[in-house]
Amino acid sequence: MQKVLICDLKKYIGQEITLRGWLFNKRSSGKVIFVILRDGTGYLQCVYFKGNVSGETFDAADKIGQESSIEVTGKVKEEPRAEGGYELDATDLKVIQNTHDYPITPKEHGIEFLLDNRHLWLRSKKQVAILKIRHRIVKAIRDFFDDKGFTLMDPPILTPNAVEGTSTLFETKYFDLGSAYLTQSGQLYAEAGAMALGKVYTFGPTFRAEKSKTRRHLTEFWMVEPEVAFADLNDDMDLAEEFLEYIVQTVLKNNIDELKTLERDISKLKNVKKPLPRITYDEAIEILKKKNIELEWGKDISGADETIISNQFDRPVIVHRYPAEIKAFYMKRDPENPKVALAMDVLAPEGYGEIIGGSQREDDLDELLKRIKEHNLPQEAFDWYLDLRRYGSVPHSGFGLGLERTVSWICGLDHLREAIPFPRMIYRNTP
């Protein structure tokens, strides 16, 4: 008997096959039992008629509990009314493990209960859909940069210096060398890679020890960071908008069923195509003023303000040229207006906030030294980084995209905690 996957059923119409998986749901009407099987690739209704199977098989189907692991055999037939368009006229059932009292039931559960049982919650239909979309986004990210001639470069996760203060860094002892810190970003190392390879990207876990409880924050998350030599801020924004369009349109093309499961309004995602609107920080302030919100020039734009700004557009919006004082030391200042940095953020619509942050980097050695002193940072920690400006410095730019924020936005989630398999937050590091 052929053992196949639910996603491949169209190849086996009219044939008798065997599938293995778990009992997702079950209902009975006396002489017939409907067993809903899931195998990770889809869901299939398996119909057991009392007169068509042995009494032992029918009794076994009647007694299995939710999430029991089973092997079902039967003939595949088309059924437009069934999920996926197919149904199994079942002839046999093998119970691998009969499970009862599964903790997660169709009733309403509180979020803390679900997070405590995250290892089981992942099996639910919605969480499976989210994980499949996350997988698709990760693949789209890699395909996009690979097809454009970027080289993947893996930066260290353990870094030797808390160069921007220790308040948002996780510290650990590192043998006889003192302390090491979990990385907040691979960017500085990506800059070294860009000077060697021209176009690189890093993609891996990053860590922020921020004591924040908002729906937009995790302490452990994944970030992709491209870095390009001989690129200015405009090149950076061009790359970001092309990148976002590719990701979103790839998900729309390949994961429409998962988006339907999540009840996502895809009309808003269809709008994500270049060119994206671009406004300056000054223009963003004017938008807020028209909404009776006064933001003093030089202050950062809050999450609530980002929502107001992005609501004025039908797709993500790029805000650029922020006040230099609120941006990182490595961001180049605008030669035409030194009060602003050649920095940009991409704000997602529907209240999802910043999903990309980037800039043109300061490529002048003397200017970078000046910025390091202004930010009271230890120059010795940057000796290797300064070498990039001493030996063959060129204009270069890059950005970082937060994977979980992107997943959350595309899936239409209420909180980042569902955008990663096992979320880490200030009040949770289990399971």
MOMOPE-V897063 format. One line per field, one symbol per residue. ss: DSSP state (a for helix, b for strand, c for the rest). A space follows every 50 residues. Layout:
# MOMOPE-V897063
ss=???
This chain:
# MOMOPE-V897063
ss=cbbccaaaaaaabccbbbbbbbbbbbbbcccbbbbbbbccccbbbbbbbc ccccaaaaaaaaacccccbbbbbbbbbbccccaaabbbbbbbbbbbbccc ccccccccccaaaaaacaaaacccaaaaaaaaaaaaaaaaaaaaaaaccc bbcccccbbcccccccccccbbbcaaacbbbbccccaaaaaaaaaaacbb bbbbbbbccccccccccccbbbbbbbbbbcccaaaaaaaaaaaaaaaaaa aaaacaaaaaacccccaaaaccccccbbbbaaaaaaaaaacccccccccc ccaaaaaaaaccccccbbbbccbaaaccccbcbbccbbbbbcbbbbbbcc ccbbbbbbbbbcccaaaaaaaaaaccccaaaaaaaaaaaacccccbbbbb bbaaaaaaaaaccccaaaccccccbccbccc
